[in-house]
Amino acid sequence: MYPLFPLAPRYRLDDELPWLEGIDPLRNYWIAVNGDRDWMVKLPGLNAGSFEEFKQKMRQFRALKSGEIMELGNRDRQVQLLCISSNCFAIATENQGAPVWHLFDMETLDSLLMTAHPDWQCSEKDMDLGRRMLESSWQQDAVA
């Protein structure tokens, strides 16, 4: 058994390396890990079915205290959003069996979560992210 080895890339709105590839219509965040476009991950984002639910979830996020957890995602995939401190949050995922925490400051994560607003629409460029994911799945071998 290998010891726990969590990786923790950190993202800010003013990073020198562009890390946000886009946000698809399902509110998945497409992120280049540490700005490396060869290591792209898709993190499930916040989903809200109504404006009231959106307001409730944003209030819940903004009220998180150190050590508290909030669920993100949809019924297909859920991830945990952990509040580490007042200005440090982690989205916990796995990559190739290893635990990974993607770290965000408050301003960056708040901006990402705002895309859960029911009236938000992704750009045409970001519509292609879902298409690219589908195309790449066609190139993989089917499991027998």
N, C-alpha and C positions, 0 to 999 in steps of 0.2 A: 504494500500500500504506500502510495506517495503522500508526502506531507502536503497540507493545504498550501497552495501557492496562488493567491488571488492577484490578478493583474488589475491595475487601476489607472487607465488613461483618464485625463481630465480635460474638460472642454469649457471654454469661455467665449462670449460673443466677440471679444477682441483678440482672439488667438491669431498668431502670425500665419499658421497653416490652416487653410480652410478644411473644416472637418465635417460640416453638414452638407451632404450630397443633395438632400431634399426630404420632403414629407409627402408620402403618397396619399391617395384619397381615403385610405383606411386609417389614416393618422399614424402610420409606421414612420419612425425616424430612421433615415438611411444615413449612417455615420461612417466616415473614414477613420478608423482607429488611429489615434495620434496623428491624424492628417495623412495617413498612408492610404492612397486610393486603391492599392492592391489588397487591402484588408478591410473590406466593407462589411458592416453588420447592419441588420435591420432590427431596431428595438420597437416593440409595440408601445404606442403612445396612449394618451388619455382619450377616452371616448365618452361622449355624452349625447343622450338621445333628445334632450330638450334644453332650453335655455336655463330653466330652473335647476336641472341636474348639473349643467355646466357650472353655474354659480356655486352650487353646493360643493362640487369637487374642487373648484379653485379655492374656496374658503378652507376646505379641509387641508389642501396642500399648504396654503399660507399659514395655517395654524400648527403645522407639524413642529414638534419639539425633538430635541436630540434623542435618538433611540426609537422614535416612532416610525411606523411603516404604513405605506399606502399602496394599494394594488393599482397597477396600470394594465392596459391591454383590453382584449375582447374575450369572447367565450372560447376562441381557439387557442389563444396564448396569453398567459398572465405573467407579469414580472412584478417584483417588489421595488418600490421606491423607498429608500431608507433616508431618513434625516440624520446626518452625522453631526452637524452643528448648524448654527443659524444661517450660515452661508455656504454649506457644503452638503450636497445630496448625492446619493448613489443609486443607479439603476442596476440591479443585480441580475446577471445573466450567466450563461455558460458558453464557452467556445472550445470546441473539441475536447469536451469533458473537464475543462478547467474552469473554476469559478472566476468571473470577471465582474468588477464593479466599474461602471462608467460614471465618473465623477463630474458633477456640474455645480456651478455657483447658482445662487438663487435667481439672479436676473436671467441667465441663460435658460434654466429649466422652466421658469415662469413663461418665457417667450415661446418655448416649445409647447407647453401645455395649453396655451391660448388657442392653438389650432383645434382644440376640442370644441370650440364654439360651433353651434349648429349651422351658422351662416358661412363658416370658413370654407374656402374652395382652394384646392391646390393649383399650382401653375401647370401649364401645358407640359413644361419640361418634366415636372414631377409625376405627371401621368405616365410618362415613359418608364419610370422606375418599376411599376408593377408589370409592365410589358416585358422589361428586361428580365425580371425575376422569372416570369413564365417561360420566356425563351430559353433561359439557362437551364430550367428544369427539363426541357425537352432534349437537351444535349446530354443529360445524365442517363446512365444505363438503368433499365428497369430491374427491380429486384425480383428474382424468380422464386 
